[in-house]
Amino acid sequence: MNSSGGRRLIDVPQRQGDAIVVLAVGGTQVGSWPLAGSSHPDLEVVDTLARLALTARRLGAAVHVVNAGPELLGLIEFVGLDEVLLG
């Protein structure tokens, strides 16, 4: 636990247009990073997110996506992962 109230003091640099993947345990953010390929997403990007979410869930954590653009949001909703990744 850090003294910043669960926030990270150092942020990973973000390329313009990249969504951010947030890893949380018990509602506290423990990590975040830019999602490569999210500015021009395809089903491979969504597959990567699904695998991350499944692994996180198995370990008692959760993965969420923030700052996703309309193309990525559309693909996430199309494959039915919106409640898992955006909720």
PyMOL commands that place a pseudoatom at each C-alpha (Angstrom):
pseudoatom trace, name=CA, resn=MET, resi=1, chain=A, elem=C, hetatm=0, pos=[0.000, 0.000, 0.000]
pseudoatom trace, name=CA, resn=ASN, resi=2, chain=A, elem=C, hetatm=0, pos=[1.297, 3.448, -0.740]
pseudoatom trace, name=CA, resn=SER, resi=3, chain=A, elem=C, hetatm=0, pos=[0.631, 6.822, 0.849]
pseudoatom trace, name=CA, resn=SER, resi=4, chain=A, elem=C, hetatm=0, pos=[-1.090, 8.241, -2.210]
pseudoatom trace, name=CA, resn=GLY, resi=5, chain=A, elem=C, hetatm=0, pos=[-4.444, 6.659, -1.392]
pseudoatom trace, name=CA, resn=GLY, resi=6, chain=A, elem=C, hetatm=0, pos=[-4.177, 3.829, -3.910]
pseudoatom trace, name=CA, resn=ARG, resi=7, chain=A, elem=C, hetatm=0, pos=[-2.987, 5.996, -6.797]
pseudoatom trace, name=CA, resn=ARG, resi=8, chain=A, elem=C, hetatm=0, pos=[0.250, 5.402, -8.604]
pseudoatom trace, name=CA, resn=LEU, resi=9, chain=A, elem=C, hetatm=0, pos=[2.799, 8.168, -8.411]
pseudoatom trace, name=CA, resn=ILE, resi=10, chain=A, elem=C, hetatm=0, pos=[4.328, 7.399, -11.811]
pseudoatom trace, name=CA, resn=ASP, resi=11, chain=A, elem=C, hetatm=0, pos=[2.204, 7.113, -14.930]
pseudoatom trace, name=CA, resn=VAL, resi=12, chain=A, elem=C, hetatm=0, pos=[3.197, 5.214, -18.040]
pseudoatom trace, name=CA, resn=PRO, resi=13, chain=A, elem=C, hetatm=0, pos=[3.478, 7.584, -21.011]
pseudoatom trace, name=CA, resn=GLN, resi=14, chain=A, elem=C, hetatm=0, pos=[0.470, 7.282, -23.303]
pseudoatom trace, name=CA, resn=ARG, resi=15, chain=A, elem=C, hetatm=0, pos=[0.542, 7.560, -27.076]
pseudoatom trace, name=CA, resn=GLN, resi=16, chain=A, elem=C, hetatm=0, pos=[-2.220, 9.696, -28.519]
pseudoatom trace, name=CA, resn=GLY, resi=17, chain=A, elem=C, hetatm=0, pos=[-5.368, 7.632, -29.035]
pseudoatom trace, name=CA, resn=ASP, resi=18, chain=A, elem=C, hetatm=0, pos=[-4.384, 4.665, -26.875]
pseudoatom trace, name=CA, resn=ALA, resi=19, chain=A, elem=C, hetatm=0, pos=[-6.862, 3.317, -24.383]
pseudoatom trace, name=CA, resn=ILE, resi=20, chain=A, elem=C, hetatm=0, pos=[-5.595, 2.529, -20.892]
pseudoatom trace, name=CA, resn=VAL, resi=21, chain=A, elem=C, hetatm=0, pos=[-5.806, -0.909, -19.270]
pseudoatom trace, name=CA, resn=VAL, resi=22, chain=A, elem=C, hetatm=0, pos=[-6.331, -0.688, -15.514]
pseudoatom trace, name=CA, resn=LEU, resi=23, chain=A, elem=C, hetatm=0, pos=[-5.585, -3.623, -13.201]
pseudoatom trace, name=CA, resn=ALA, resi=24, chain=A, elem=C, hetatm=0, pos=[-7.383, -3.485, -9.860]
pseudoatom trace, name=CA, resn=VAL, resi=25, chain=A, elem=C, hetatm=0, pos=[-7.452, -5.707, -6.788]
pseudoatom trace, name=CA, resn=GLY, resi=26, chain=A, elem=C, hetatm=0, pos=[-10.227, -5.183, -4.285]
pseudoatom trace, name=CA, resn=GLY, resi=27, chain=A, elem=C, hetatm=0, pos=[-11.214, -1.936, -5.978]
pseudoatom trace, name=CA, resn=THR, resi=28, chain=A, elem=C, hetatm=0, pos=[-7.700, -0.457, -5.694]
pseudoatom trace, name=CA, resn=GLN, resi=29, chain=A, elem=C, hetatm=0, pos=[-5.736, 0.255, -8.844]
pseudoatom trace, name=CA, resn=VAL, resi=30, chain=A, elem=C, hetatm=0, pos=[-2.452, -1.619, -8.762]
pseudoatom trace, name=CA, resn=GLY, resi=31, chain=A, elem=C, hetatm=0, pos=[-1.310, -0.967, -12.325]
pseudoatom trace, name=CA, resn=SER, resi=32, chain=A, elem=C, hetatm=0, pos=[-2.148, 0.669, -15.622]
pseudoatom trace, name=CA, resn=TRP, resi=33, chain=A, elem=C, hetatm=0, pos=[-0.630, 0.765, -19.080]
pseudoatom trace, name=CA, resn=PRO, resi=34, chain=A, elem=C, hetatm=0, pos=[-1.469, 1.910, -22.613]
pseudoatom trace, name=CA, resn=LEU, resi=35, chain=A, elem=C, hetatm=0, pos=[-3.222, -0.682, -24.755]
pseudoatom trace, name=CA, resn=ALA, resi=36, chain=A, elem=C, hetatm=0, pos=[-1.116, -1.078, -27.869]
pseudoatom trace, name=CA, resn=GLY, resi=37, chain=A, elem=C, hetatm=0, pos=[-3.176, -1.099, -31.041]
pseudoatom trace, name=CA, resn=SER, resi=38, chain=A, elem=C, hetatm=0, pos=[-6.247, 0.438, -29.454]
pseudoatom trace, name=CA, resn=SER, resi=39, chain=A, elem=C, hetatm=0, pos=[-6.256, 3.514, -31.685]
pseudoatom trace, name=CA, resn=HIS, resi=40, chain=A, elem=C, hetatm=0, pos=[-6.902, 1.220, -34.686]
pseudoatom trace, name=CA, resn=PRO, resi=41, chain=A, elem=C, hetatm=0, pos=[-8.288, -1.885, -32.957]
pseudoatom trace, name=CA, resn=ASP, resi=42, chain=A, elem=C, hetatm=0, pos=[-9.023, -5.278, -34.402]
pseudoatom trace, name=CA, resn=LEU, resi=43, chain=A, elem=C, hetatm=0, pos=[-10.251, -8.530, -32.889]
pseudoatom trace, name=CA, resn=GLU, resi=44, chain=A, elem=C, hetatm=0, pos=[-6.693, -9.424, -31.846]
pseudoatom trace, name=CA, resn=VAL, resi=45, chain=A, elem=C, hetatm=0, pos=[-6.693, -6.434, -29.475]
pseudoatom trace, name=CA, resn=VAL, resi=46, chain=A, elem=C, hetatm=0, pos=[-10.042, -7.533, -28.037]
pseudoatom trace, name=CA, resn=ASP, resi=47, chain=A, elem=C, hetatm=0, pos=[-8.765, -11.122, -27.711]
pseudoatom trace, name=CA, resn=THR, resi=48, chain=A, elem=C, hetatm=0, pos=[-5.776, -9.832, -25.734]
pseudoatom trace, name=CA, resn=LEU, resi=49, chain=A, elem=C, hetatm=0, pos=[-8.124, -7.919, -23.432]
pseudoatom trace, name=CA, resn=ALA, resi=50, chain=A, elem=C, hetatm=0, pos=[-10.335, -10.966, -22.930]
pseudoatom trace, name=CA, resn=ARG, resi=51, chain=A, elem=C, hetatm=0, pos=[-7.330, -13.094, -21.987]
pseudoatom trace, name=CA, resn=LEU, resi=52, chain=A, elem=C, hetatm=0, pos=[-6.082, -10.427, -19.572]
pseudoatom trace, name=CA, resn=ALA, resi=53, chain=A, elem=C, hetatm=0, pos=[-9.528, -10.178, -17.968]
pseudoatom trace, name=CA, resn=LEU, resi=54, chain=A, elem=C, hetatm=0, pos=[-9.773, -13.959, -17.562]
pseudoatom trace, name=CA, resn=THR, resi=55, chain=A, elem=C, hetatm=0, pos=[-6.313, -14.228, -16.017]
pseudoatom trace, name=CA, resn=ALA, resi=56, chain=A, elem=C, hetatm=0, pos=[-7.002, -11.302, -13.687]
pseudoatom trace, name=CA, resn=ARG, resi=57, chain=A, elem=C, hetatm=0, pos=[-10.305, -12.827, -12.579]
pseudoatom trace, name=CA, resn=ARG, resi=58, chain=A, elem=C, hetatm=0, pos=[-8.594, -16.158, -11.828]
pseudoatom trace, name=CA, resn=LEU, resi=59, chain=A, elem=C, hetatm=0, pos=[-6.133, -14.261, -9.608]
pseudoatom trace, name=CA, resn=GLY, resi=60, chain=A, elem=C, hetatm=0, pos=[-8.840, -12.302, -7.783]
pseudoatom trace, name=CA, resn=ALA, resi=61, chain=A, elem=C, hetatm=0, pos=[-8.283, -9.079, -9.701]
pseudoatom trace, name=CA, resn=ALA, resi=62, chain=A, elem=C, hetatm=0, pos=[-10.112, -7.177, -12.428]
pseudoatom trace, name=CA, resn=VAL, resi=63, chain=A, elem=C, hetatm=0, pos=[-9.123, -5.485, -15.665]
pseudoatom trace, name=CA, resn=HIS, resi=64, chain=A, elem=C, hetatm=0, pos=[-10.961, -2.448, -17.035]
pseudoatom trace, name=CA, resn=VAL, resi=65, chain=A, elem=C, hetatm=0, pos=[-10.417, -0.269, -20.064]
pseudoatom trace, name=CA, resn=VAL, resi=66, chain=A, elem=C, hetatm=0, pos=[-10.611, 3.518, -19.882]
pseudoatom trace, name=CA, resn=ASN, resi=67, chain=A, elem=C, hetatm=0, pos=[-10.311, 6.196, -22.570]
pseudoatom trace, name=CA, resn=ALA, resi=68, chain=A, elem=C, hetatm=0, pos=[-11.367, 3.730, -25.257]
pseudoatom trace, name=CA, resn=GLY, resi=69, chain=A, elem=C, hetatm=0, pos=[-12.245, 5.215, -28.614]
pseudoatom trace, name=CA, resn=PRO, resi=70, chain=A, elem=C, hetatm=0, pos=[-15.484, 4.485, -30.477]
pseudoatom trace, name=CA, resn=GLU, resi=71, chain=A, elem=C, hetatm=0, pos=[-13.937, 1.743, -32.651]
pseudoatom trace, name=CA, resn=LEU, resi=72, chain=A, elem=C, hetatm=0, pos=[-12.620, -0.189, -29.662]
pseudoatom trace, name=CA, resn=LEU, resi=73, chain=A, elem=C, hetatm=0, pos=[-15.854, 0.335, -27.730]
pseudoatom trace, name=CA, resn=GLY, resi=74, chain=A, elem=C, hetatm=0, pos=[-17.807, -1.031, -30.679]
pseudoatom trace, name=CA, resn=LEU, resi=75, chain=A, elem=C, hetatm=0, pos=[-15.670, -4.164, -30.904]
pseudoatom trace, name=CA, resn=ILE, resi=76, chain=A, elem=C, hetatm=0, pos=[-15.844, -4.762, -27.146]
pseudoatom trace, name=CA, resn=GLU, resi=77, chain=A, elem=C, hetatm=0, pos=[-19.637, -4.477, -27.254]
pseudoatom trace, name=CA, resn=PHE, resi=78, chain=A, elem=C, hetatm=0, pos=[-19.853, -6.621, -30.412]
pseudoatom trace, name=CA, resn=VAL, resi=79, chain=A, elem=C, hetatm=0, pos=[-18.120, -9.561, -28.720]
pseudoatom trace, name=CA, resn=GLY, resi=80, chain=A, elem=C, hetatm=0, pos=[-20.113, -9.110, -25.498]
pseudoatom trace, name=CA, resn=LEU, resi=81, chain=A, elem=C, hetatm=0, pos=[-17.301, -8.042, -23.196]
pseudoatom trace, name=CA, resn=ASP, resi=82, chain=A, elem=C, hetatm=0, pos=[-18.625, -4.570, -22.388]
pseudoatom trace, name=CA, resn=GLU, resi=83, chain=A, elem=C, hetatm=0, pos=[-19.830, -5.487, -18.887]
pseudoatom trace, name=CA, resn=VAL, resi=84, chain=A, elem=C, hetatm=0, pos=[-16.526, -7.199, -18.101]
pseudoatom trace, name=CA, resn=LEU, resi=85, chain=A, elem=C, hetatm=0, pos=[-14.141, -4.592, -19.477]
pseudoatom trace, name=CA, resn=LEU, resi=86, chain=A, elem=C, hetatm=0, pos=[-16.074, -1.341, -19.225]
pseudoatom trace, name=CA, resn=GLY, resi=87, chain=A, elem=C, hetatm=0, pos=[-18.093, -1.868, -16.059]
for i in range(1, 87): cmd.bond("trace and resi %d" % i, "trace and resi %d" % (i + 1))
show_as sticks, trace
zoom trace
